[in-house]
């Protein structure tokens, strides 16, 4: 055998460079399901089912092409670890070379290298051309920069790929319409009718996978009753078209809005398909830009979405590979508290957290403002261990792969990397959640109170956080106003806040 081509579960695209010039007479595709990949973090059932179903559908398409392939299934009598199963495959096929596109996790990359070294198998690890900016290109852009900022990288990418550009200037005269994309739903009427995203009834392959997940991982978090994610490229393309045609119109305006029992909002739900490579980011960007050019959506909505795909998604991947493996251990605030048990159940009296967690357990999904300003915000204020929080985020969301999850969680949500690539901690009191949602209207806690039994834990812990880090925050132009507001409190009020914060932090599991 010339090439044994390892296709990983998040690389399900036939335009992969590893599959280029595939020769059925001397090459073979290898795909591996491994119990250990669902257990190294306590993965949500829907996350595991999505990976396995998408992998099996891709393998069926390989078979339809008549290509030789070796597919090691979850329930085969092999050792449970991915590395062990790869070793068995290498011994069975004895290829001249193992070809693979660079993985989406440092852990997986090192595991593959070590396995090939131990088996004396030549390894060719290839650039992942799914992304618009290679790891090498990003490293060159970030060379010598102590702090990395999305806005500068985003402008480079807009110019390079000529997206929403009028010559050398941005369409509309502005690079960023973020300030126009922060509306809450109307308080009196709520979100109203929102067009449904594309849902997909599980087929026989997915049904079989779901049964396997229940058998092998019965105690894992989450449920499968709402599993309706795209698991093939055809489904993913349909999901993209439905989003652009029916939901992109209000995505920008309401992307930061939250409402009880509104788990999906106007969001695209395309991140999982993108991260599995069922969709190419170029076609997603082109579809959204075309919708704007045709007058179907506003510039604010189009730019807000494109910034997330062309800007933040590429930026965050570059940061991950530039800063690993030290990124994994980042802990700027030296936070070490244990993750409360209710993160896995949603059983908390905080209405915003309860709604976000229950939704997460039901769908394996929450949109970015719930992840950042409800869950991540609380984790920062409560001084939770970034490593425990990071493992939770990686385990619980269907679109979570470490290259995207870790920097988003550690760097943005928790500010555990300091100012490396975010300029301030994303912390806020209960008042912010009250403005952006209706959660506070049904909560036992009052976001206006800083101390006392009815005080919102977010509010108490927010003022406690500002008090603890007053010196650092006052020297940052983006957070100086926080400390000025803190200084308006008299000494007695500050003391009451700190005392109540100690009580909350000592009884996090009881919130």
TORLUMGU-837190 format. One line per field, with one value per residue (C-alpha): residue number from 0; z, y, x. Coordinates in Angstrom, 2 decimals, padded with zeros to 5 digits, always signed. Layout:
<rs>
i = (NUM|...)
pz = (Z|...)
py = (Y|...)
px = (X|...)
</rs>
This chain:
<rs>
i = (0|1|2|3|4|5|6|7|8|9|10|11|12|13|14|15|16|17|18|19|20|21|22|23|24|25|26|27|28|29|30|31|32|33|34|35|36|37|38|39|40|41|42|43|44|45|46|47|48|49|50|51|52|53|54|55|56|57|58|59|60|61|62|63|64|65|66|67|68|69|70|71|72|73|74|75|76|77|78|79|80|81|82|83|84|85|86|87|88|89|90|91|92|93|94|95|96|97|98|99|100|101|102|103|104|105|106|107|108|109|110|111|112|113|114|115|116|117|118|119|120|121|122|123|124|125|126|127|128|129|130|131|132|133|134|135|136|137|138|139|140|141|142|143|144|145|146|147|148|149|150|151|152|153|154|155|156|157|158|159|160|161|162|163|164|165|166|167|168|169|170|171|172|173|174|175|176|177|178|179|180|181|182|183|184|185|186|187|188|189|190|191|192|193|194|195|196|197|198|199|200|201|202|203|204|205|206|207|208|209|210|211|212|213|214|215|216|217|218|219|220|221|222|223|224|225|226|227|228|229|230|231|232|233|234|235|236|237|238|239|240|241|242|243|244|245|246|247|248|249|250|251|252|253|254|255|256|257|258|259|260|261|262|263|264|265|266|267|268|269|270|271|272|273|274|275|276|277|278|279|280|281|282|283|284|285|286|287|288|289|290|291|292|293|294|295|296|297|298|299|300|301|302|303|304|305|306|307|308|309|310|311|312|313|314|315|316|317|318|319|320|321|322|323|324|325|326|327|328|329|330|331|332|333|334|335|336|337|338|339|340|341|342|343|344|345|346|347|348|349|350|351|352|353|354|355|356|357|358|359|360|361|362|363|364|365|366|367|368|369|370|371|372|373|374|375|376|377|378|379|380|381|382|383|384|385|386|387|388|389|390|391|392|393|394|395|396|397|398|399|400|401|402|403|404|405|406|407|408|409|410|411|412|413|414|415|416|417|418|419|420|421|422|423|424|425|426|427|428|429|430|431|432|433|434|435|436|437|438|439|440|441|442|443|444|445|446|447|448|449|450|451|452|453|454|455|456|457|458|459|460|461|462|463|464|465|466|467|468|469|470|471|472|473|474|475|476|477|478|479|480|481|482|483|484|485|486|487|488|489|490|491|492|493|494|495|496|497|498|499|500|501|502|503|504|505|506|507|508|509|510)
pz = (+000.00|-000.96|+001.21|+004.11|+004.33|+007.78|+007.65|+011.04|+012.24|+011.74|+008.21|+006.19|+002.86|-000.38|-001.44|+001.41|+000.34|+001.88|-000.71|-003.66|-006.42|-004.61|-006.44|-005.62|-006.75|-004.09|-001.56|+001.18|+003.36|+007.11|+009.57|+013.28|+015.87|+019.39|+022.74|+024.27|+022.07|+023.80|+027.26|+027.54|+028.29|+029.39|+025.99|+025.45|+023.77|+020.86|+020.27|+020.06|+017.87|+015.48|+014.94|+014.49|+012.18|+009.97|+009.80|+008.78|+006.11|+004.73|+004.74|+002.74|+000.14|+000.02|-000.65|-003.40|-005.17|-005.10|-003.02|-000.67|+002.94|+006.42|+008.90|+012.53|+014.32|+017.93|+018.99|+017.34|+019.76|+019.73|+022.59|+023.26|+022.56|+019.20|+019.25|+019.96|+017.11|+014.75|+015.72|+014.81|+011.43|+010.64|+011.49|+009.33|+006.24|+006.56|+004.27|+002.96|+004.33|+006.58|+005.12|+007.23|+007.26|+010.34|+013.14|+015.00|+018.36|+019.68|+021.59|+018.43|+016.42|+019.00|+019.35|+015.60|+015.48|+018.44|+017.01|+013.66|+015.36|+017.47|+014.40|+012.15|+009.71|+007.57|+008.33|+005.98|+007.80|+005.35|+005.65|+006.23|+003.18|+004.52|+006.34|+004.53|+006.61|+007.13|+010.43|+008.84|+007.46|+010.79|+012.63|+010.19|+010.76|+014.54|+014.56|+017.09|+018.35|+022.12|+021.79|+018.93|+017.92|+015.72|+014.20|+012.49|+011.31|+010.05|+007.89|+006.37|+005.52|+004.06|+001.77|+000.86|-000.16|-001.40|+000.78|+001.25|-000.29|-002.59|-004.00|-001.03|+001.31|+003.16|+001.77|+003.79|+004.94|+008.11|+008.84|+011.75|+012.44|+015.84|+017.57|+015.32|+016.17|+019.89|+020.13|+022.66|+021.76|+022.43|+026.12|+025.55|+022.66|+022.91|+019.86|+018.03|+015.24|+014.13|+011.03|+011.92|+010.83|+008.68|+010.77|+009.58|+010.67|+011.71|+009.00|+009.54|+009.92|+012.53|+014.36|+014.63|+015.93|+018.52|+019.80|+020.07|+021.99|+024.47|+024.86|+025.27|+027.06|+029.08|+031.91|+029.67|+029.84|+027.49|+025.44|+021.84|+021.46|+019.57|+017.40|+014.01|+012.93|+009.34|+008.97|+005.24|+002.91|+001.10|+004.35|+005.37|+002.07|+002.57|+006.09|+004.71|+002.09|+004.65|+006.97|+004.26|+002.80|+006.03|+009.12|+008.12|+007.80|+011.57|+012.65|+013.00|+014.94|+017.43|+017.62|+021.25|+022.34|+024.75|+025.70|+027.78|+025.75|+022.64|+022.28|+018.66|+018.06|+014.63|+014.71|+011.80|+013.58|+010.89|+013.19|+013.62|+009.86|+009.28|+011.96|+010.53|+007.08|+005.63|+004.62|+003.22|+004.82|+001.37|+000.17|+003.39|+003.12|-000.57|+000.07|+002.73|+000.68|-002.32|-000.22|+000.74|-002.84|-003.99|-001.38|+000.60|+003.89|+005.52|+005.50|+009.30|+009.28|+006.45|+007.95|+011.45|+010.19|+007.84|+010.65|+012.67|+009.83|+007.91|+010.97|+014.34|+013.24|+011.33|+014.01|+016.87|+015.04|+014.39|+018.04|+019.15|+017.13|+017.84|+021.62|+022.23|+024.41|+027.00|+026.12|+027.81|+031.20|+031.02|+034.26|+034.39|+037.52|+039.27|+039.50|+041.08|+042.24|+041.34|+038.68|+040.47|+040.01|+038.50|+035.36|+034.41|+035.39|+035.00|+038.46|+039.73|+040.90|+038.54|+035.71|+033.02|+033.88|+034.28|+030.85|+029.15|+030.77|+030.30|+026.65|+026.33|+027.80|+025.55|+022.28|+022.77|+021.70|+023.06|+021.05|+021.57|+023.92|+026.27|+026.22|+026.73|+028.90|+030.91|+031.38|+030.75|+032.63|+035.70|+035.49|+035.48|+038.32|+040.40|+039.95|+038.42|+037.17|+033.46|+032.89|+034.34|+032.50|+029.25|+029.55|+030.19|+027.09|+025.00|+026.28|+026.11|+022.69|+019.38|+017.54|+020.02|+018.69|+020.75|+018.20|+018.41|+021.93|+023.99|+022.89|+022.89|+026.43|+028.02|+026.14|+025.53|+028.02|+030.98|+030.07|+031.36|+028.77|+029.98|+027.17|+024.74|+022.25|+024.09|+025.43|+028.46|+030.58|+029.38|+032.76|+033.58|+036.37|+036.31|+034.81|+031.46|+031.39|+032.30|+029.35|+026.83|+027.95|+029.95|+032.27|+035.28|+035.27|+036.38|+038.69|+042.48|+042.41|+041.81|+039.44|+041.04|+044.46|+045.23|+048.61|+050.63|+050.12|+047.04|+045.41|+041.98|+042.23|+038.98|+040.45|+043.74|+042.11|+039.45|+042.02|+043.98|+040.82|+040.16|+043.79|+043.62|+040.39|+040.79|+040.13|+036.89|+035.58|+036.30|+034.09|+031.08|+029.06|+028.23|+031.88|+033.71|+033.91|+035.91|+038.66|+038.62|+039.29|+042.06|+043.69|+043.97|+046.55|+050.14|+052.33|+054.08|+050.78|+049.46|+052.65|+052.37|+048.79|+049.67|+052.61|+050.52|+047.71|+050.16|+051.16|+047.52|+046.63|+049.62|+048.58|+044.78|+044.60|+046.42|+043.98)
py = (+000.00|+003.44|+005.72|+004.97|+008.13|+008.86|+010.90|+012.36|+012.99|+016.75|+016.52|+015.17|+016.90|+015.25|+018.26|+017.46|+017.64|+014.21|+012.74|+014.56|+012.18|+009.20|+006.00|+003.07|+000.60|+001.61|+003.88|+003.24|+005.48|+004.85|+006.10|+005.29|+005.41|+005.14|+005.02|+007.04|+010.04|+010.42|+009.88|+012.03|+014.72|+013.64|+014.28|+015.19|+012.36|+014.61|+015.63|+012.02|+011.05|+013.92|+012.95|+009.25|+009.76|+012.26|+009.93|+006.95|+008.93|+010.07|+006.48|+005.43|+008.05|+006.71|+003.26|+004.66|+005.92|+002.42|+003.45|+000.94|+001.88|+000.54|+001.74|+000.73|+000.95|+001.83|-001.65|-003.63|-005.74|-003.41|-001.40|+001.76|+004.37|+006.13|+005.70|+001.98|+001.53|+003.48|+001.22|-001.84|-000.32|+000.54|-002.98|-004.44|-002.29|-001.51|+001.54|+003.40|+006.61|+007.65|+010.79|+013.05|+016.66|+018.51|+017.74|+020.24|+019.35|+019.49|+016.26|+014.39|+015.77|+014.56|+011.18|+010.55|+011.58|+009.40|+006.40|+006.70|+007.11|+004.01|+002.01|+003.37|+004.61|+007.65|+010.45|+013.22|+015.83|+018.32|+021.87|+022.05|+024.01|+024.16|+027.30|+030.55|+031.35|+028.63|+028.09|+029.30|+032.45|+033.31|+032.75|+035.13|+037.75|+037.36|+037.33|+039.78|+040.82|+040.63|+041.17|+039.87|+041.71|+040.47|+043.85|+044.18|+040.55|+040.88|+043.86|+041.94|+039.06|+041.33|+042.95|+039.69|+037.92|+041.06|+040.47|+043.37|+045.70|+048.72|+048.89|+049.36|+050.55|+048.58|+048.69|+051.16|+053.03|+050.98|+047.75|+046.80|+047.22|+045.57|+048.52|+048.08|+044.39|+044.41|+044.80|+042.92|+041.50|+043.95|+043.62|+043.79|+041.35|+039.19|+037.64|+036.93|+034.36|+033.25|+031.04|+027.58|+026.45|+023.37|+020.25|+016.72|+013.59|+010.91|+008.27|+004.60|+005.39|+008.07|+005.91|+003.13|+005.57|+006.94|+003.42|+002.85|+006.08|+005.11|+001.70|+002.79|+006.12|+005.77|+008.02|+010.82|+014.20|+015.39|+013.73|+012.75|+013.39|+016.66|+015.40|+017.00|+018.23|+017.98|+014.93|+015.08|+017.77|+017.83|+018.50|+021.13|+022.99|+022.93|+024.30|+027.11|+028.02|+028.04|+030.30|+032.80|+032.84|+033.06|+033.84|+036.00|+039.03|+039.51|+037.67|+040.81|+042.86|+040.11|+038.07|+039.20|+038.79|+036.12|+034.98|+032.17|+029.03|+030.53|+028.32|+029.02|+032.63|+033.92|+032.11|+030.05|+026.73|+026.20|+026.02|+022.24|+021.64|+024.09|+022.51|+019.01|+020.41|+019.56|+023.22|+025.27|+028.72|+030.25|+029.19|+030.34|+033.79|+034.02|+033.12|+035.81|+038.45|+037.65|+038.00|+041.50|+042.42|+041.30|+043.49|+040.60|+041.44|+044.51|+045.28|+045.08|+041.48|+040.41|+042.02|+040.73|+037.17|+037.38|+038.82|+035.67|+033.32|+035.21|+037.04|+035.41|+031.75|+032.08|+034.29|+031.95|+028.94|+030.83|+031.81|+028.20|+026.80|+029.76|+029.50|+025.77|+023.93|+026.72|+027.99|+024.90|+025.94|+029.68|+031.07|+034.84|+035.30|+032.14|+030.84|+027.40|+026.79|+023.55|+023.51|+023.44|+020.17|+021.95|+022.70|+019.11|+019.29|+022.88|+022.72|+026.24|+029.09|+031.56|+031.80|+032.82|+030.01|+027.48|+028.27|+028.25|+024.99|+023.14|+024.16|+023.03|+019.62|+019.24|+020.39|+020.30|+023.93|+027.46|+030.58|+032.71|+035.32|+032.60|+030.92|+034.19|+036.43|+033.90|+030.82|+032.26|+035.46|+033.50|+031.22|+034.23|+036.01|+032.82|+032.16|+028.72|+026.79|+027.61|+024.02|+022.60|+025.14|+024.47|+020.72|+021.33|+023.51|+020.95|+018.15|+019.76|+021.45|+019.67|+022.15|+021.91|+021.00|+022.14|+024.58|+026.64|+025.81|+026.39|+029.92|+030.98|+029.70|+030.36|+033.51|+035.28|+033.99|+033.64|+036.13|+033.45|+034.53|+038.11|+040.65|+038.21|+038.36|+040.04|+043.56|+043.19|+040.60|+040.03|+040.46|+042.11|+042.32|+040.97|+044.31|+043.35|+040.05|+041.94|+044.30|+041.53|+039.06|+038.42|+036.00|+038.32|+038.66|+035.03|+034.81|+034.70|+037.03|+040.79|+042.10|+045.55|+044.28|+043.92|+042.18|+040.24|+037.02|+038.31|+039.86|+038.48|+036.38|+037.94|+041.43|+040.57|+038.71|+041.39|+044.11|+041.74|+041.04|+044.77|+045.27|+042.42|+043.66|+047.41|+048.39|+046.40|+047.38|+051.09|+051.18|+049.72|+052.34|+049.73|+048.89|+052.10|+053.11|+049.94|+051.02|+054.59|+053.23|+051.03|+054.06|+055.66|+053.02|+053.92|+051.75|+050.04|+048.99|+047.64|+045.66|+044.22|+043.19|+041.45|+039.65|+038.42|+037.40|+035.22|+033.53|+032.88|+031.57|+029.25|+027.72|+027.70|+024.32|+025.80|+028.60)
px = (+000.00|+001.26|-000.90|-003.17|-005.25|-006.61|-009.83|-010.68|-014.22|-013.97|-012.50|-015.40|-014.72|-013.74|-011.68|-009.30|-005.64|-005.11|-007.51|-005.98|-004.80|-006.31|-005.43|-007.76|-005.10|-002.59|-004.33|-006.90|-009.08|-009.00|-011.62|-011.64|-014.40|-013.01|-014.77|-011.95|-012.77|-016.15|-014.70|-011.58|-014.13|-017.61|-019.18|-022.80|-024.69|-025.67|-022.05|-020.93|-023.89|-023.22|-019.58|-020.36|-023.32|-021.49|-018.48|-020.59|-022.41|-019.06|-017.77|-020.83|-019.94|-016.37|-017.83|-020.08|-016.95|-015.53|-012.55|-010.94|-011.55|-011.11|-013.70|-013.14|-016.47|-017.12|-018.25|-015.46|-013.33|-010.34|-008.82|-010.88|-008.21|-007.79|-004.00|-004.29|-006.76|-004.52|-001.61|-003.67|-004.60|-000.98|+000.11|-002.65|-002.03|+001.70|+001.51|+004.52|+002.98|+000.12|-001.43|-003.61|-004.72|-003.47|-005.96|-008.11|-006.60|-003.07|-003.74|-004.76|-001.85|+000.66|-001.09|-000.85|+002.81|+003.74|+001.85|+003.63|+007.01|+006.45|+005.40|+008.16|+005.52|+006.24|+003.77|+002.73|+000.64|-000.85|-002.17|-005.90|-007.03|-010.58|-009.44|-008.74|-005.66|-003.06|-001.32|+001.92|+000.31|-001.27|+002.01|+003.69|+000.96|+001.27|+005.08|+006.47|+003.03|+002.66|-001.08|-003.22|-006.39|-009.20|-009.99|-006.60|-006.59|-010.17|-009.29|-006.40|-008.74|-011.43|-008.87|-007.16|-010.37|-012.17|-015.23|-017.67|-015.11|-015.48|-011.98|-009.66|-012.42|-015.10|-018.62|-020.66|-017.58|-017.14|-015.29|-017.48|-021.21|-021.11|-022.76|-025.81|-026.13|-026.86|-030.63|-032.72|-036.11|-038.96|-039.86|-043.61|-043.88|-040.78|-039.14|-042.39|-042.45|-039.00|-038.67|-037.47|-034.01|-033.63|-034.14|-033.35|-035.16|-032.65|-032.26|-031.35|-027.65|-028.28|-030.80|-028.24|-025.64|-028.05|-028.68|-024.92|-024.47|-027.17|-025.56|-021.95|-022.47|-025.70|-024.52|-023.23|-024.96|-027.65|-030.32|-030.99|-034.71|-034.12|-031.27|-031.85|-028.41|-027.15|-024.92|-024.20|-022.93|-026.28|-028.12|-025.58|-026.02|-029.78|-029.34|-027.18|-029.79|-032.61|-030.64|-029.72|-033.25|-035.26|-033.18|-030.22|-032.52|-032.74|-029.61|-027.52|-030.03|-030.87|-027.67|-027.12|-030.76|-031.96|-035.46|-036.92|-037.64|-036.06|-032.98|-032.16|-033.17|-032.17|-028.83|-027.56|-026.82|-024.15|-021.14|-021.30|-021.49|-018.64|-016.48|-017.03|-016.08|-019.48|-019.57|-016.72|-016.40|-015.85|-019.29|-020.91|-019.29|-020.19|-023.84|-024.19|-022.39|-024.57|-027.72|-026.58|-025.67|-029.11|-030.78|-032.20|-030.48|-028.98|-025.29|-025.33|-026.57|-024.27|-021.17|-021.95|-022.17|-019.18|-017.04|-017.72|-016.70|-014.01|-012.74|-013.23|-013.29|-010.02|-008.48|-009.30|-007.87|-004.68|-004.40|-004.98|-002.08|+000.18|-000.23|-000.59|+000.18|+000.54|-002.95|-004.37|-002.95|-003.68|-005.11|-004.66|-006.79|-005.53|-009.10|-009.33|-012.89|-014.63|-017.34|-020.74|-022.60|-025.59|-023.57|-024.44|-028.12|-029.29|-030.86|-030.19|-032.41|-030.69|-033.22|-030.72|-028.35|-031.13|-032.58|-029.17|-028.06|-031.35|-031.31|-027.70|-028.47|-031.51|-029.94|-026.18|-026.38|-026.55|-025.87|-022.77|-024.23|-025.54|-022.14|-020.26|-022.42|-024.43|-022.24|-018.78|-019.55|-020.64|-017.59|-015.26|-017.05|-017.25|-013.51|-014.06|-011.04|-010.48|-009.41|-012.64|-014.76|-012.89|-013.41|-017.11|-017.51|-015.62|-017.82|-021.22|-021.62|-022.09|-019.87|-017.00|-013.56|-010.63|-009.18|-012.37|-013.56|-010.43|-009.47|-013.12|-013.57|-010.21|-009.31|-012.60|-015.17|-012.80|-010.04|-007.66|-005.08|-005.08|-004.77|-003.13|-006.03|-008.91|-008.59|-010.85|-012.68|-016.26|-017.92|-021.24|-023.76|-027.30|-028.39|-026.83|-028.72|-031.89|-031.43|-030.74|-033.43|-036.58|-034.81|-034.86|-038.65|-039.06|-036.04|-035.96|-032.97|-033.07|-030.36|-030.57|-029.46|-025.77|-026.11|-028.68|-030.62|-032.45|-029.38|-028.52|-025.33|-024.13|-024.48|-022.81|-019.95|-019.52|-018.90|-016.70|-014.67|-014.21|-013.16|-010.62|-009.05|-009.56|-005.96|-005.67|-009.10|-008.63|-005.53|-007.38|-009.34|-011.97|-012.67|-011.79|-015.45|-016.18|-013.81|-015.13|-018.60|-017.22|-015.64|-019.08|-020.05|-019.39|-017.16|-020.08|-021.69|-018.40|-017.95|-021.48|-020.81|-017.56|-019.16|-022.09|-019.73|-017.79|-021.05|-021.99|-018.55|-018.61|-021.95|-021.90|-023.62|-026.64|-027.39)
</rs>
